[in-house]
Amino acid sequence: MDGVELFLLGRALMKIGEDALPEPPGGGRHPGSTRNTLIAASDISAHPGTTVGETAARTGLPQSQISAAVARLKEAGAVRTEPDPADRRRTLVRPAERPSARVAAVRAAGVDAALAAALGPEPDPALLAEVTEALDVLARHLLARNHRPAGDGASPGRGAPGRVSVE
């Protein structure tokens, strides 16, 4: 595999992940893509007490897209906001202490149907199991240090307690 193939694989995996996420009830009120919302959620989880501007700087996304993502995450019960005690003009964003019902539903959504659809019509169950295991191995080695709380052994797509999820 070369860098281009790895990049294309990453894009394919993002699409499968997006397909695995349940649709928000009523389609949601706030503009912004699921991908941007996930990027914002991941950054906020890694940097609790951050601002929209700081998240935009770290992610490279425009501040307007981060603001829309934070609004979606707040509506879903995934984050909470509060005024910055040092500068009341700024708003701090933190992961919610307890997940809302919507966040719990997103975390509970499995990836099997989206993976099966990506593998083609009526994929062999052994192939689906092999791909799922390969994803578990990748997640264990590539995500463990950067995106999961210590001791979280949850499989990808099967919900990991303590992680920020989106609507």
C-alpha positions in Angstrom: 0.0 0.0 0.0 1.3 3.5 -0.8 0.2 6.9 0.5 -2.4 7.4 -2.1 -4.0 4.0 -1.5 -4.0 4.7 2.3 -5.6 8.1 1.7 -8.3 6.6 -0.5 -8.9 3.9 2.0 -9.4 6.5 4.7 -12.0 8.3 2.5 -13.8 5.0 1.9 -13.8 4.3 5.7 -15.2 7.8 6.4 -18.0 7.2 4.0 -18.8 3.8 5.6 -18.8 5.5 9.0 -21.1 8.2 7.9 -23.5 5.6 6.4 -23.4 3.8 9.7 -24.6 6.8 11.8 -28.3 7.0 12.4 -30.1 10.1 10.9 -31.0 12.8 13.4 -34.7 13.1 14.1 -36.2 15.6 11.7 -32.9 16.0 9.9 -31.6 18.4 12.5 -31.9 22.2 12.4 -28.2 23.2 12.1 -26.2 23.3 8.9 -22.9 21.4 8.7 -21.8 18.0 7.7 -21.6 15.0 9.8 -17.9 14.8 9.0 -17.3 18.3 10.4 -19.4 17.5 13.5 -17.3 14.4 14.1 -14.1 16.3 13.7 -15.3 19.0 16.1 -16.5 16.3 18.6 -13.2 14.6 18.5 -11.3 17.8 19.1 -13.5 18.9 22.0 -13.2 15.5 23.6 -9.4 15.8 23.4 -9.4 19.4 24.6 -12.2 19.9 27.1 -12.8 23.6 28.0 -11.8 24.7 24.5 -13.3 27.6 22.5 -14.8 27.5 19.0 -11.8 29.5 17.7 -9.3 27.2 19.3 -11.1 24.1 17.8 -11.1 25.8 14.4 -7.4 26.5 14.6 -6.6 22.9 15.6 -8.8 21.3 13.0 -8.3 23.7 10.1 -12.0 24.1 9.6 -13.6 27.5 9.3 -14.9 28.9 12.6 -18.5 29.1 11.1 -18.4 25.3 10.5 -17.2 24.6 14.0 -19.9 26.9 15.4 -22.5 24.9 13.5 -21.0 21.6 14.7 -21.1 22.8 18.3 -24.7 23.8 17.9 -25.5 20.3 16.6 -23.5 18.7 19.4 -25.2 20.8 22.0 -28.6 20.0 20.7 -27.7 16.3 20.7 -26.6 16.6 24.4 -23.0 15.7 23.5 -21.4 18.9 24.7 -22.2 21.8 27.1 -21.1 25.4 26.8 -20.4 27.9 29.5 -18.9 31.4 29.7 -15.2 31.6 30.2 -14.6 32.9 33.7 -11.5 34.7 32.6 -13.1 36.5 29.7 -16.9 36.5 29.7 -17.0 37.2 25.9 -15.6 33.8 25.2 -17.6 30.5 25.5 -16.0 27.3 26.6 -17.1 24.0 25.2 -16.8 20.7 27.1 -18.1 17.2 26.6 -21.3 16.5 28.5 -21.0 14.7 31.8 -23.7 12.2 30.9 -24.7 11.3 27.4 -28.2 12.2 26.2 -30.6 9.6 24.7 -29.5 10.8 21.2 -25.8 10.4 22.0 -26.5 6.9 23.4 -28.4 5.9 20.2 -25.5 7.1 18.0 -23.0 5.2 20.2 -25.2 2.0 20.0 -25.4 2.1 16.2 -23.4 -0.8 14.7 -21.4 -0.7 11.5 -22.3 -4.2 10.2 -25.0 -3.0 7.8 -22.8 -0.2 6.4 -19.9 -2.5 6.0 -22.0 -5.1 4.3 -23.3 -2.5 1.9 -19.8 -1.4 1.1 -18.7 -5.0 0.4 -21.4 -5.4 -2.3 -24.7 -7.2 -2.6 -25.0 -10.2 -0.2 -21.3 -10.3 1.0 -20.0 -13.6 2.3 -20.4 -13.6 6.2 -16.8 -14.8 6.5 -15.6 -11.7 4.5 -17.7 -9.4 6.6 -16.2 -11.0 9.8 -12.6 -10.6 8.3 -13.1 -7.0 7.5 -14.6 -6.2 10.9 -11.7 -7.9 12.6 -9.2 -6.0 10.5 -11.0 -2.7 11.5 -10.9 -3.7 15.2 -7.1 -4.3 14.8 -6.6 -1.0 13.1 -8.6 0.9 15.7 -6.8 -0.8 18.6 -3.4 0.2 17.2 -4.1 3.6 15.6 -6.8 5.1 17.8 -5.9 3.8 21.3 -3.3 6.5 22.0 -5.1 9.5 20.6 -8.8 9.0 20.8 -9.9 6.7 23.5 -9.9 7.1 27.3 -7.5 4.7 29.1 -9.0 1.3 29.6 -11.7 1.7 26.9 -11.6 -1.5 24.9 -14.8 -0.9 22.9 -14.8 -1.9 19.3 -15.2 0.7 16.5 -18.8 1.5 15.8 -20.0 -0.4 18.8 -19.9 2.6 21.2 -17.2 3.6 23.6 -18.2 5.1 26.9 -16.8 8.5 27.7 -16.3 9.5 24.0 -18.1 12.4 22.5 -20.6 11.4 19.8 -22.7 13.4 17.4 -26.3 13.4 16.4 
